[in-house]
Amino acid sequence: MRMKISLLIAGSAAMIAAVALWAQPPQALLAWGPKPVEPSKWVGPNKPHQVYAEMISGHKGQANWSVPVMDDEHLYSEFISAAPGTKTPRRFHPDTREWWVITDGQIRFNIDGQEPFVASKGWMVQVPYRTVYSMEVVGDKPAIRLETNIAKAVTLYPMDGTPPKIPGVEYVPVRIAGPSTPDYKTNRIHATYEEMAAEAEATPRKSATLRFAHDDRGTVNFIYGYGLPLPKANERGHYHPQGAEFWIVMGGHISYKIEGIEPFIAGQYDCVYVPKNKFHLAQWYGDGPSTRLAMNGFFDIAHLFDAPPAK
């Protein structure tokens, strides 16, 4: 009996130690990071700063319009406005998830396995791969959404519906495995800005980076906090060697310092894009809380900071 208790205690101690080790932040590695001599460039439709208010005013009086705001080898994102009553067919992606930020109006989502719900301004919604969904604009005004997909995402349509007609594409009957049980603890089907802000406010520092959705093809992080002083001239943040980063400002203001351009302040629903290999620094700015929703094509994207060379 004593031996069993001793083994149990030893096993528990080992487990606690293992959990404590896992919970510790990883030790930093010092390395030589490659950085092209020729600066990375923005390739349309990608731009350093796209002002939401200007985009809206440019489509004044139009109910239906779309504007691509990001397109690279990892992600594709566009603002879409749709008139009341507009519906999408039931559809799904075979291998990739899709997510949305609602910036105006109301959209009813029907996602297999979930109770239907209506998302409005400030809501974030995502759907896992091989999960059938549809959307309908409800209410008395157009709904505007930022819709993001993994680059070159393929769309399938359940056989009880009719696929769209696309030049050069033939739809044929197929059979495909259904979705595995989604991980809804780290991939939330939907959340409001207020819900996630309250979660961040409950932390000791009243600031947090909260996962909204992530897998091996893309990550969406809700980064919430309070204003910081503008960065000093010699502060340049970090860069990503293999992928770009894209943000939509969910609330307040965010200051951006990006290599090669003048610093700027982005406001609610503005979009910001930085190519790979460019140093950048994003900070909460102004009075009150600010939030940016950060998106990139990696599960745990590498951040390369300046470091003194080894002696």
C-alpha positions as CSV (number, residue, x, y, z in Angstrom):
1,M,0.0,0.0,0.0
2,R,2.8,2.4,1.0
3,M,4.5,1.7,-2.3
4,K,1.3,2.4,-4.3
5,I,0.9,5.7,-2.4
6,S,4.5,6.6,-3.0
7,L,4.2,5.9,-6.7
8,L,0.9,7.9,-6.9
9,I,2.6,10.8,-5.2
10,A,5.6,10.6,-7.4
11,G,3.4,10.3,-10.5
12,S,1.4,13.3,-9.4
13,A,4.5,15.4,-8.7
14,A,5.9,14.5,-12.2
15,M,2.6,15.5,-13.8
16,I,2.6,18.8,-11.9
17,A,6.2,19.5,-12.9
18,A,5.4,18.6,-16.6
19,V,2.4,21.0,-16.6
20,A,4.4,23.7,-14.9
21,L,7.2,23.3,-17.6
22,W,4.6,23.4,-20.4
23,A,3.0,26.5,-18.9
24,Q,6.3,28.4,-18.9
25,P,7.1,30.6,-21.9
26,P,9.6,29.1,-24.3
27,Q,13.2,30.1,-23.9
28,A,14.3,32.6,-26.5
29,L,16.6,31.4,-29.3
30,L,19.4,33.7,-30.6
31,A,19.9,33.3,-34.3
32,W,20.8,35.1,-37.6
33,G,17.6,36.0,-39.3
34,P,17.4,36.4,-43.1
35,K,16.2,39.7,-44.3
36,P,16.2,40.7,-48.0
37,V,18.2,43.7,-48.9
38,E,15.5,44.8,-51.3
39,P,12.6,45.9,-49.1
40,S,9.3,44.0,-49.3
41,K,6.6,45.8,-51.3
42,W,2.8,46.1,-51.0
43,V,1.2,44.3,-54.0
44,G,-2.5,45.3,-54.7
45,P,-5.0,45.0,-53.3
46,N,-2.8,45.0,-50.2
47,K,-2.1,48.5,-48.7
48,P,-0.5,49.7,-45.5
49,H,-3.7,51.4,-44.3
50,Q,-7.2,51.2,-45.7
51,V,-9.6,53.6,-44.0
52,Y,-13.0,52.1,-43.4
53,A,-14.9,55.5,-43.5
54,E,-13.4,56.3,-46.9
55,M,-14.5,52.9,-48.2
56,I,-18.0,53.4,-47.0
57,S,-18.3,56.9,-48.4
58,G,-17.0,55.7,-51.8
59,H,-20.0,53.4,-52.0
60,K,-22.6,55.9,-50.7
61,G,-26.1,55.0,-51.9
62,Q,-25.1,51.4,-53.0
63,A,-26.5,48.4,-51.2
64,N,-24.4,45.7,-52.9
65,W,-20.7,46.1,-53.3
66,S,-17.4,44.3,-52.5
67,V,-13.9,45.5,-52.1
68,P,-10.9,43.1,-51.7
69,V,-8.5,44.4,-49.0
70,M,-6.0,41.6,-48.7
71,D,-4.8,38.9,-51.0
72,D,-1.6,36.9,-50.7
73,E,-0.3,33.4,-50.6
74,H,-1.9,32.7,-47.2
75,L,-5.2,34.7,-46.8
76,Y,-7.8,36.4,-48.9
77,S,-10.1,39.1,-47.3
78,E,-12.8,41.4,-48.7
79,F,-15.5,43.8,-47.4
80,I,-18.9,42.8,-48.7
81,S,-22.1,44.8,-48.5
82,A,-25.4,43.1,-49.2
83,A,-29.0,44.4,-49.3
84,P,-31.7,43.2,-47.0
85,G,-33.0,39.8,-48.0
86,T,-29.7,38.7,-49.7
87,K,-29.0,35.1,-49.1
88,T,-26.1,32.8,-49.8
89,P,-26.6,29.2,-50.9
90,R,-25.8,26.4,-48.4
91,R,-22.1,25.8,-48.9
92,F,-18.9,24.6,-47.2
93,H,-15.1,24.4,-47.7
94,P,-13.5,21.0,-47.8
95,D,-10.2,21.8,-46.0
96,T,-10.3,25.3,-44.6
97,R,-12.2,27.5,-42.2
98,E,-13.8,30.9,-43.0
99,W,-14.4,33.8,-40.7
100,W,-16.2,37.2,-40.6
101,V,-16.4,40.5,-38.8
102,I,-19.7,42.2,-39.0
103,T,-19.3,46.0,-39.2
104,D,-22.9,47.1,-39.9
105,G,-26.4,45.7,-40.3
106,Q,-27.5,42.2,-39.3
107,I,-26.9,38.7,-40.8
108,R,-28.6,35.5,-39.8
109,F,-26.2,32.6,-39.8
110,N,-27.4,29.0,-40.2
111,I,-24.4,26.7,-39.4
112,D,-24.9,22.9,-39.2
113,G,-24.8,21.7,-35.6
114,Q,-25.6,25.2,-34.2
115,E,-28.8,27.0,-33.4
116,P,-29.4,29.8,-35.9
117,F,-28.3,33.2,-34.7
118,V,-28.3,36.8,-35.8
119,A,-24.9,38.6,-35.8
120,S,-24.7,42.4,-35.8
121,K,-22.1,45.1,-35.6
122,G,-19.0,44.0,-33.7
123,W,-19.7,40.3,-33.9
124,M,-17.0,37.8,-35.0
125,V,-18.2,34.5,-36.6
126,Q,-16.2,31.5,-38.0
127,V,-17.1,28.2,-39.5
128,P,-14.8,25.1,-39.5
129,Y,-14.0,23.1,-42.6
130,R,-16.6,20.7,-44.0
131,T,-19.3,22.4,-42.0
132,V,-22.3,23.5,-44.1
133,Y,-23.6,27.1,-43.6
134,S,-25.6,29.8,-45.1
135,M,-26.2,33.5,-44.5
136,E,-29.1,35.9,-44.9
137,V,-29.2,39.7,-44.5
138,V,-32.0,40.6,-42.2
139,G,-33.4,43.9,-40.9
140,D,-34.1,47.0,-43.0
141,K,-30.6,48.1,-44.1
142,P,-27.6,46.5,-45.9
143,A,-25.2,44.5,-43.8
144,I,-21.4,44.9,-44.2
145,R,-19.0,42.1,-43.3
146,L,-15.2,41.6,-43.6
147,E,-15.0,38.0,-45.0
148,T,-11.7,36.1,-44.8
149,N,-10.7,32.8,-46.3
150,I,-7.6,30.8,-46.6
151,A,-6.0,31.7,-50.0
152,K,-7.5,29.8,-52.9
153,A,-10.2,28.2,-50.8
154,V,-12.5,25.8,-52.6
155,T,-16.2,25.9,-52.1
156,L,-18.6,22.9,-52.3
157,Y,-22.4,22.8,-52.3
158,P,-24.6,20.2,-50.7
159,M,-26.3,18.0,-53.3
160,D,-29.8,19.1,-52.2
161,G,-29.0,22.6,-53.6
162,T,-27.9,24.1,-56.9
163,P,-24.3,25.3,-57.3
164,P,-23.6,28.6,-59.1
165,K,-22.7,28.7,-62.8
166,I,-19.0,29.6,-63.1
167,P,-17.3,29.8,-66.5
168,G,-14.8,26.9,-67.0
169,V,-16.1,25.0,-64.0
170,E,-18.2,21.8,-64.1
171,Y,-19.8,20.6,-60.8
172,V,-19.9,16.8,-60.6
173,P,-21.6,14.6,-57.8
174,V,-19.0,13.6,-55.2
175,R,-18.9,11.9,-51.8
176,I,-16.7,13.5,-49.0
177,A,-16.1,12.6,-45.3
178,G,-18.0,14.9,-42.9
179,P,-16.3,17.1,-40.3
180,S,-14.6,15.8,-37.2
181,T,-15.9,17.1,-33.9
182,P,-14.8,20.8,-33.9
183,D,-12.8,22.2,-31.0
184,Y,-15.1,25.0,-29.9
185,K,-13.0,25.8,-26.8
186,T,-10.3,27.4,-28.9
187,N,-12.3,28.1,-32.0
188,R,-15.4,30.0,-31.1
189,I,-18.3,29.9,-33.5
190,H,-19.2,33.4,-32.6
191,A,-18.4,36.1,-30.1
192,T,-19.3,39.8,-29.7
193,Y,-16.7,42.5,-29.1
194,E,-18.3,43.2,-25.7
195,E,-17.9,39.5,-24.7
196,M,-14.3,39.3,-25.6
197,A,-13.5,42.7,-24.1
198,A,-15.1,41.7,-20.8
199,E,-12.9,38.6,-20.8
200,A,-9.8,40.7,-21.3
201,E,-10.9,43.2,-18.7
202,A,-11.1,40.3,-16.2
203,T,-7.4,39.6,-16.5
204,P,-5.0,41.2,-13.8
205,R,-3.6,43.6,-16.3
206,K,-6.9,44.4,-18.1
207,S,-5.2,43.4,-21.4
208,A,-5.0,40.2,-23.2
209,T,-4.4,38.4,-26.5
210,L,-7.4,36.0,-26.9
211,R,-7.7,33.3,-29.5
212,F,-10.8,33.5,-31.7
213,A,-9.9,30.9,-34.3
214,H,-6.8,29.0,-35.3
215,D,-5.5,25.9,-37.0
216,D,-2.4,25.1,-39.1
217,R,-3.6,27.3,-41.9
218,G,-4.5,30.5,-40.1
219,T,-4.8,32.3,-36.8
220,V,-7.2,35.0,-35.6
221,N,-6.2,36.8,-32.3
222,F,-8.3,39.4,-30.4
223,I,-5.7,41.8,-28.9
224,Y,-7.1,44.1,-26.3
225,G,-5.6,46.7,-24.0
226,Y,-5.1,50.4,-23.1
227,G,-3.1,53.2,-24.7
228,L,0.7,53.2,-24.6
229,P,3.2,56.0,-25.4
230,L,4.2,56.3,-29.1
231,P,7.3,54.2,-29.9
232,K,10.7,55.8,-29.8
233,A,12.6,56.5,-33.0
234,N,14.9,53.4,-32.4
235,E,12.0,51.0,-31.6
236,R,11.0,49.0,-34.7
237,G,9.2,46.0,-33.2
238,H,9.6,42.7,-35.1
239,Y,9.2,41.1,-38.5
240,H,7.8,37.8,-39.8
241,P,10.1,35.9,-42.2
242,Q,7.6,33.7,-43.9
243,G,4.2,35.5,-43.9
244,A,2.4,38.8,-43.8
245,E,0.2,40.0,-41.0
246,F,-3.2,41.7,-41.4
247,W,-5.4,43.6,-38.9
248,I,-8.8,45.1,-38.6
249,V,-9.2,47.6,-35.7
250,M,-12.2,46.5,-33.7
251,G,-12.4,49.4,-31.3
252,G,-10.5,52.5,-30.3
253,H,-7.3,53.4,-32.1
254,I,-4.0,51.6,-32.8
255,S,-0.7,53.2,-33.6
256,Y,1.4,51.6,-36.3
257,K,5.0,52.0,-37.1
258,I,6.0,50.0,-40.2
259,E,9.4,50.0,-41.8
260,G,9.7,52.3,-44.8
261,I,6.6,54.4,-44.2
262,E,5.5,57.2,-41.9
263,P,3.8,56.1,-38.6
264,F,0.0,56.4,-38.6
265,I,-3.0,55.9,-36.4
266,A,-5.8,53.5,-37.5
267,G,-9.4,53.8,-36.3
268,Q,-12.3,51.5,-35.9
269,Y,-12.7,49.0,-38.8
270,D,-9.7,50.4,-40.6
271,C,-7.5,47.6,-42.1
272,V,-3.7,47.4,-42.0
273,Y,-1.4,45.1,-43.8
274,V,2.4,44.5,-43.4
275,P,4.3,42.2,-45.9
276,K,6.7,39.6,-44.6
277,N,10.2,40.8,-43.7
278,K,9.1,44.3,-42.7
279,F,9.7,45.5,-39.2
280,H,6.5,46.7,-37.6
281,L,5.2,47.8,-34.2
282,A,1.4,48.0,-33.3
283,Q,0.4,49.5,-30.0
284,W,-2.9,50.5,-28.3
285,Y,-3.4,54.3,-28.5
286,G,-5.4,57.0,-26.9
287,D,-7.8,57.1,-24.0
288,G,-9.8,54.0,-23.1
289,P,-9.4,50.5,-24.5
290,S,-8.4,49.6,-28.0
291,T,-8.5,46.4,-29.9
292,R,-7.1,44.9,-33.1
293,L,-8.0,41.6,-34.6
294,A,-4.7,40.1,-35.9
295,M,-4.8,37.6,-38.8
296,N,-2.0,35.5,-40.4
297,G,-1.4,32.2,-42.1
298,F,0.4,30.3,-39.3
299,F,-0.6,28.5,-36.1
300,D,2.1,30.3,-34.0
301,I,3.8,32.8,-36.3
302,A,7.5,33.5,-35.6
303,H,8.3,37.0,-34.3
304,L,11.9,38.1,-35.1
305,F,13.1,40.9,-32.8
306,D,16.4,42.8,-32.8
307,A,19.1,41.2,-30.7
308,P,22.8,42.0,-30.1
309,P,25.0,39.6,-32.1
310,A,26.7,36.8,-30.2
311,K,30.3,37.7,-29.0
